Amino acid sequence: MVWIKDREQARSNMLFDSDRGVGNRLYSDNTGYEDNEPTSLTSFNSNGFSLGSSVGSNQNNINFVSWTFREAPEFFDVVSYTGDGTSGRQINHDLGAEPGMVILKKTDSSSDWYVWHR
C-alpha cells in the first residue's frame, strides 16, 4: 500500500494498493468511492513505486510525502471482498495472527470509513 500526500496544497490523501491495482485510488479524508487515475501511481516495484504525471501525486515543484506498507505476516495485509449482508461473516486474511486493527472502506460507492482497533 502506498499513501501519498501533497505537503503544500489542500489536496486529498491518496491510497493505492496492489490488491486493487495501480492507478486505483481511495481518498482517506473523504467518503468518496474508488476512482482510477492512470497517470498517478503507475507501478509497484521491489524497491518502491513509480509515478506518472498526475498533479495530485507528482506536480512539478510541489513537495509530497509518502508512506509505503508491504504485506507481511503478523503486520499488514490488504483484503478485498464482496459484502453479502450476513451477520457474523468471517473475512479471511493472511496475517497469521489476530488483527490488531481493521480499516474498512466501501470501494464502489460513497461510504464512511470504519476503523476497529483492539
N, C-alpha and C positions, 0 to 999 in steps of 0.2 A: 504494500500500500504506500502511496506517495501522497503527502499532504502539502499543498503549495499555497503560500500567502504572499500577496503584494505588501511590502512594508511601507510604502509611501502613499498609496491611494486607498480610498474606501471601496475596496473590492471584496467579493466573497472569497472565503477559504474554499479551495477545490480539493476534492478527494478522488484519487484514482486507485484502482486495484487490478491485479492480474486476473482475478476471477471474472470480472465484468469486461475486461479488455481495455486496451489503450484508447484514449480519447473519450471514454465514457466517464463522466464526472458527476459527482454529487457535491452540493454546497453545504458545508457543515453549519452555516449560520442562517439557514432558512429552511422552509418546509417543502421547497421545490423537488420535483422528481428528477431522475437521471436524464441528462442530455448528452449529446455527443458533439465534441469539438475536435475534428480530426487534426487540427493544427496546434493542439495544446500538447499533451504528453503523447509522444509518438512511439516510444518503445520502453520496455523494462529490460535492463541489461544486468549482467552478472556483477558489474561494478557501479551501478547507479541507474540512471534513466536518461532518455533523450527527449528534447523538446522541439516543437515546431515553432512557427512564427506568431502564434496567438498572443495578443497583447495582454491577456489575462494571466499568462504564465511566463512570458518571455519578452516583454516590451523593452525596446532599446532604452538604455539609461535609467531603468527603474530597478530598485533593489527588491529581491524576492527572498523568502526563506522557505526551506522545505524540510520535512521530516519524512524519513523512509523507514518502513517496518517490513521485515522479511518474515514470512511464515516460518515458525519454529515450534517444535514440541514444547508444551508447557509455557509458551509465551504468547504467540499470536497466530490467529487463523481467520481467514475470510470465508464465509459460507453463504451461498445464495440458495434460496428455497422458495417454493410457491406455497403461500398460505392456503389452508383448507378449512379454517374455522373450527377445527377440533380442539376442544379444551384439553389441556394436559399433553398436547402433542410434543414429542421429543424431536429435537433437531440435532442431528449428528455433526460432530466436528472432529478434527484431527489433532487436538491439543494433547491427548494422552493424559489429561488431568481435568479436574473440575474447573470450569472457568471462574476467574475472579471478577471479571467484568464482561458485560454483554451490551453491545450497542446495536439497536435495530433501526432500519430505515426502509420504508417502502420505496421502491425504485420506479414504479410505473405510474404513480400519481402523487399529488401533493399530500404530505402527511408529516406529522411531528416526528422528531427523533425520540426514541425511547432508550433509556440507559438503566441498567441494573448493575450494582456493584456490591460485593459482599461487605 
